[in-house]
């Protein structure tokens, strides 16, 4: 069984990543859950779409919290998303996307000093496509010690692994299945 079902195209046609592009597995939730569970210190970076997107009446921020709890991920809240996590009682760190991407280039960096090993898997969720694309390109070239995984509804060719371009209904199903697979 092949890991790749189809060759995905970047959501924005001007995004030309080069010969190394993100993989889209046959069953992303199962594969991604396995990767998250095996990671020594996964990091979830979230962006401004936490407040702007609801999938079937469920805010995207609730998916981020479930994924972080079940996957034991530290959350970095970028943009203005910190308040929503604090209101929900979820432990979170706040940092700009540029700052966290710069720090992740250091193979010894960990966002939570209580967690000893450095980060080995970085998940992106709810970050504007243009910003995520540039952050992922930087990590692809300057942080070879990291694997990157995007949970957005757009294909990000600069990630190690990415969902394909999907509509909101399919994105909701992928996220629901991921949360279930992490249980």
C-alpha positions in Angstrom: 0.0 0.0 0.0 1.5 3.3 -1.0 1.8 6.2 1.4 0.9 8.6 -1.4 -2.5 8.5 -3.0 -2.2 11.5 -5.2 0.2 14.2 -5.9 -1.0 17.3 -4.1 -0.6 20.8 -5.4 0.2 23.8 -3.3 -2.9 25.8 -2.4 -1.3 29.0 -3.8 0.1 28.4 -7.2 3.1 30.7 -6.6 4.4 28.4 -3.9 7.2 26.5 -5.7 8.9 24.4 -3.0 11.6 22.5 -5.1 12.1 18.8 -5.4 11.4 17.9 -1.7 7.6 18.2 -1.1 5.3 17.2 1.8 3.8 13.7 1.7 0.1 13.1 1.8 -0.6 9.6 3.2 -3.5 7.4 2.4 -5.0 7.6 5.9 -3.6 10.9 7.4 -5.3 10.7 10.8 -3.9 7.2 11.6 -0.4 8.0 10.3 -0.3 11.4 12.0 -1.6 10.0 15.3 1.2 7.4 15.2 3.8 10.1 14.5 2.6 12.3 17.3 2.5 9.3 19.8 6.1 8.3 18.8 7.4 11.9 19.1 9.5 12.6 22.2 8.5 16.2 22.5 5.9 17.3 20.0 5.1 21.0 19.6 1.8 22.4 18.3 1.9 26.0 16.9 -1.5 27.6 16.5 -2.5 30.8 14.7 -5.2 33.3 14.2 -7.7 31.0 12.6 -8.4 29.5 16.1 -11.1 32.2 16.4 -12.1 32.6 12.8 -12.9 29.0 11.9 -15.7 26.7 13.2 -16.2 23.3 11.8 -19.7 22.0 12.2 -20.2 24.4 15.1 -17.0 23.4 16.9 -14.3 26.1 17.1 -10.9 25.2 15.8 -9.4 26.1 19.2 -11.2 23.1 20.7 -9.5 20.8 18.2 -6.2 22.3 19.1 -6.8 21.7 22.8 -7.9 18.1 22.2 -4.9 17.3 20.0 -2.5 18.8 22.5 -4.0 16.9 25.5 -4.2 13.5 23.8 -0.9 14.0 21.9 0.9 15.5 24.9 2.0 18.5 22.8 3.2 21.8 24.1 1.1 24.6 22.5 2.6 27.8 21.2 -0.1 30.5 20.7 0.8 33.0 18.0 -1.0 36.1 17.0 -3.8 37.0 19.4 -4.8 33.4 20.3 -3.4 33.2 23.9 -6.6 34.5 25.6 -8.8 31.8 24.2 -6.6 29.0 25.6 -6.3 30.7 29.0 -10.1 31.1 29.2 -10.4 27.4 28.6 -7.8 26.5 31.3 -5.3 25.1 28.7 -1.6 25.5 29.5 0.0 27.4 26.6 3.0 29.5 25.8 2.9 32.7 23.7 5.4 33.6 21.0 5.4 35.2 17.6 5.6 32.8 14.6 8.9 34.3 13.5 10.4 34.0 17.0 9.4 30.3 17.4 10.6 29.4 13.9 14.0 31.1 14.7 14.3 29.2 18.0 13.4 25.9 16.5 16.4 26.1 14.3 18.5 25.3 17.4 18.4 21.5 17.9 18.6 21.9 21.7 15.6 24.3 22.0 12.5 23.3 24.0 9.6 25.6 24.5 8.8 24.0 27.9 11.9 23.6 30.1 10.0 21.0 32.1 10.1 18.7 29.1 13.7 17.6 28.7 14.2 16.4 25.1 14.2 19.0 22.4 11.3 19.1 20.0 11.4 16.5 17.2 7.9 17.1 15.7 6.3 20.4 15.0 2.6 20.6 14.1 1.0 23.7 12.5 -2.7 24.5 12.8 -4.7 27.6 12.0 -1.9 29.8 10.8 -2.5 32.0 7.7 -1.2 30.1 4.7 1.4 32.8 3.7 3.0 32.9 7.1 2.9 29.1 7.6 4.5 28.6 4.2 7.5 30.8 5.0 7.9 29.3 8.5 7.8 25.8 7.1 10.3 26.7 4.3 12.7 28.0 6.9 12.4 24.9 9.0 12.8 22.7 6.0 16.1 24.2 5.1 17.5 25.2 8.5 16.2 22.7 10.9 16.8 19.2 9.4 16.5 17.7 12.9 12.7 18.4 12.8 9.7 16.8 11.1 6.9 19.2 10.4 3.2 18.3 10.0 0.4 20.6 9.0 -3.2 20.0 10.1 -4.6 22.8 8.0 -7.1 22.4 5.1 -4.4 23.5 2.6 -1.5 21.5 1.3 1.8 22.9 2.5 4.5 21.6 0.2 7.3 22.8 2.6 6.1 20.6 5.4 7.3 17.1 5.9 3.7 15.8 6.0 0.5 17.7 5.1 -3.2 17.2 4.5 -4.2 17.7 0.9 -6.3 20.7 -0.2 -9.8 19.9 1.3 -13.1 21.5 1.9 -14.3 22.3 5.4 -16.5 19.2 5.8 -13.6 16.9 4.9 -11.2 18.9 7.1 -13.6 18.4 10.0 -13.7 14.7 9.4 -9.8 14.5 9.2 -9.5 16.4 12.5 -12.2 14.3 14.2 -10.5 11.1 13.1 -7.1 12.4 14.3 -8.5 13.2 17.7 -10.1 9.7 17.8 -6.9 8.0 16.7 -4.9 9.8 19.4 -7.2 8.3 22.1 
